[in-house]
Amino acid sequence: MFSLTGLTGCGTTQAPGAQGPVPEYTVADQEESEATGSVALVIPNATEDEAIAAIRDFAEGIDGQLHYEITVVRNQSDGDYVCRGKWVKDEKAAEIYGSGQVVSDSWPAIDTDCPGS
């Protein structure tokens, strides 16, 4: 895929943007509607920093949806995830689809959760 940069710690909300090196990932289990979407990104042996970079990279290409769930797993059949990101287009979408949990000074924004951190 790409090499973008700048990872932030897990459990943070930040505006998407080019940040740290992005590992190659495989898009799996992608579902989209007009307003929402979800996807699993498969990265064998992914670290949390790599997972966050992949989430941010994928989010750069979101077009049209208001809310997107992005999950990084190490293999497609893995029930455990490395990190999960909730991408929201704006404050109104955050209220509707994120129960107000995603708070940011700029939009779109991603709230990441990595259970290992």
N, C-alpha and C positions, 0 to 999 in steps of 0.2 A: 504494500500500500504506500503511504506517504511517510515522510519524516517531518513531523511537526514537533513542537516542544512545549515544555513548561508544565510540570505536574504540580498539582496542589494536593494537600493532604486529603484523605478520605473524610467524608462527613462534612464537606464544605459546600457552600453555594457560591458559584462564581459565573461570570459571563463566559460563554464559550469563546474560544479563540485559539489561534495557533500557539501551541506550547511545547512540550518535550518530544523526544523521539517516539514515533508511533510504530508499534510492532505490526507485522502482517497479521491480519485476522480474516476469518471466514464468517460471512453473514449467514445466519441460520434462523429458522423459525420466525421470519419477519411477517408481521401482519399490520395492515394499515387501513384506516377508514379516513374519511374527510377530515376529522378532527383529531384523531389519536393514532398512535402507532406503538408497536413493540418489536423488539428484535433481540436475539442472542448473538453475541460476537464470540467466536471460538478462537482462543489463543492458547495453544499448548504451553504449559509451564509459565503462565502469565504471572507477573508480579503485580502488586497493587498499583504501582506507578505506571506500568504498561497498560493495565486495565483502564485507568483513568485517562491516559493518553488516547486509547482507542475509543473510549466513550466520547471524548471531545472531538476526535476526528470524525466519527460517524455523525455527530450532532451538526457539524458544519454543513452537511448535505441535506438536512431535514428541510423540506419545502412544502409548506401548506398546512401541516398539522399544527395543533395548538399545544399538544402534550405528547411526549414520547418516553417510553420506558426502554432503557438500553441496559442489557445485562451481559456481563463478560463471564464466560465459563472456560474451563481448561479443555473440556471435551463435550461434544454435543449431548451425550447421554448423562452428563454429570448433573446431579440435582443440586449441588452446592455451587454458589457463584463466588467469583473473586471480588467483583464490585458491581454495583448497580447504580445507574444514573437516571434521574428524573429530569428530563428537559422540558421546559415550559417556554412558550413564546413570549408571554407578557404577564403582567400582574393579574389581569382578569383571568387568564387561563390558569394561573397558579391557584387562584381562589376556587375555580370551578373543578379542576382536575387534581389539584394537589392538596386540597383542604387547607390551603393557606400555609402549608409547610415549607414551600419554597419561597424564600424572601431574598430579594436582591436589590441593589441600587441601579442595575442595568439589566436589560433584557435583549435577547433571550437569556435564560440562565439554566444552569444544571446543578441539581443537588445530588451529590454522590454519597454512597454508603458502601463501605468495605468492612465486612464483619471481622476481618483479621486485624483491624487497626484499633 
